[in-house]
Amino acid sequence: MAEFDVTLTQNFLIALLIGALVGIEREKHKSNSHPGSFAGVRTYILLAQFGAVSAWLSVFLQTPWLFIAALAAVAMIVLSSYYLENKANAVALGLTTELSAITVCLLGGAVMFGFAEIAVSLAILTSAILAFRDPLHGLVSKIGADDLYAGLKLLIASFIVLPLLPNQAVDPWQALNPYKLWLLVILISGLSLVGYVAVRFFGSVKGTMITALTGGLVSSTAMTLSFSRSSKTETDSGAANRLAAGILLSWLVMFCRVLLIVAAVSVPLMQQLVWPLLGLALLTAVLAVAFFLAGHKLQSVEATELSVTNPFSLWSAIQFALLFALVLLLVKLTEHYAPGQGLYWLAALAGLTDVDAISLSVADYAGRTHAVDLAATAIGIAILSNSVVKTAMVWVAGTRTLALRVSAATVALGLMGLLLFRFS
């Protein structure tokens, strides 16, 4: 008498459960939308079993053609059913049910071939794709050409351009590594793309706070300028407080973004900066909430519209790459010819335009030289410099009421920053 095979039995049960999982969703879809559809829960269970048995026999008899023939038979049956159903129905039908049926048969076979974990994961994913039909269609309807191009450019930059770049320094000072340079460009552009997509999907109608949080991922500077200009057109009593809260929330995102960027390059520097940056983020959040609560009509006034362009346009990527390369080269030259506090002046100048580039460069410098204290202070100076510039933007582009609120917050953040960085 043959010995009972627990593993084989378990694999057959897994295959049957895969068929049941996808079949239940198709049964609901069949009863709600397509009562004449060929496949329900029982059919899917049998398809999974058919795939599992044919795969088991292929392994046992050591011939892959048995499973291939079984899969071909399933495909012919499914396609014949599709043809007959389409012939009887004047409305053209999709192939979703038919393709899911073939997929279930394949997954049942994959279990018997030793890929049970992958098969279960793919079955769950397949069931989710089928169940979330309406949300997925709604998601696609919201994707514009710019969104599609941005995603494709990010994929091209990540999986086509990046592998082609040399992973070694190409300059006499050993400062510019094209591979690492482009990898960091992808990191920043990916964060920007997340914010860009969020703004496109949520829009400003969800409120100034959501716009500020998502827009801060794209650019806290752009967010500050946008809200500053809006302060001259929004004249309600709570506008200044509401917009000040939005500006500070975008700064809060900037602090968190800098911490993530540094953590990706230098863990020791991240450990040095985590408490100062979290302290600044906490104070910024408190000030934002205070301004939020002070806005009398905050809940009833529709948020301002933030205009953002494609964050991963080719020109934007080249601009950031050039800026980062320049800052990286200047850091290297400063390291050679003006070591020590010369980096502070560079951080102050670089922070006038962008915090990300100098943060990446200084983090790379800290990783190479282990000058963690020096690098932490330099990033603090860059953040302070950038905050002063954004405050100046509010004075130039916004109302005096908004500028006074943002200036007060900047002073408080500056004093907190000096205290935190001094004792960190």
Secondary structure, 3 states (H helix, E strand, C coil): CCCCCHHHHHHHHHHHHHHHHHHHHHHHHHHHCCCCCCCCHHHHHHHHHHHHHHHHHHHHHCCCHHHHHHHHHHHHHHHHHHHHHHHHCCCCCCCHHHHHHHHHHHHHHHHHCCCHHHHHHHHHHHHHHHHCHHHHHHHHHHCCHHHHHHHHHHHHHHHHHHHHCCCCCCCCCCCCCHHHHHHHHHHHHHHHHHHHHHHHHHCHHHCHHHHHHHHHHHCHHHHHHHHHHHCCCCCCCCHHHHHHHHHHHHHHHHHHHHHHHHHHHCHHHHHHHHHHHHHHHHHHHHHHHHHHHHCCCCCCCCCCCCCCCCCCCHHHHHHHHHHHHHHHHHHHHHHHHCCCCHHHHHHHHHCCCCHHHHHHHHHHHHHHHCCHHHHHHHHHHHHHHHHHHHHHHHHHHCCHHHHHHHHHHHHHHHHHHHHHHHHC
